Amino acid sequence: MKTFNSFFQATVQGILLCIVASSASSSAAAASDDAAGLRPYTKNPRYWQYNGRPVLLLGGSKDDNLFQIPDLQAHLDEIRAAGGNYLRNTMSDRNDKGFEV
């Protein structure tokens, strides 16, 4: 459970960094390459940078609504073992496969 909690906490922090980076003003986006945080890479905005260094976000999941997967911890362990460092999540509560909360 400790591994899951650490991974989940890192994921939440990553999502919060994305939100902060996307809501920053255009003047902050023009700051130097050494600016802290996750944001589009200044040398190529099709990529990301973290603390001024380019970073590749790797991730994916077997379902678009991550928190309705019944074996979530095992699935997060799979993603991490494959080198994943990023998660997507669609917030919804539709009935899909019958196990949803």
Secondary structure, 3 states (H helix, E strand, C coil): CHHHHHHHHHHHHHHHHHHHHHHCCHHHHCCCCCCCCEEECCCCCCCEEECCEEECCCECCCCCCHHHCCCHHHHHHHHHHCCCCECCCCCCCCCCCCCCC
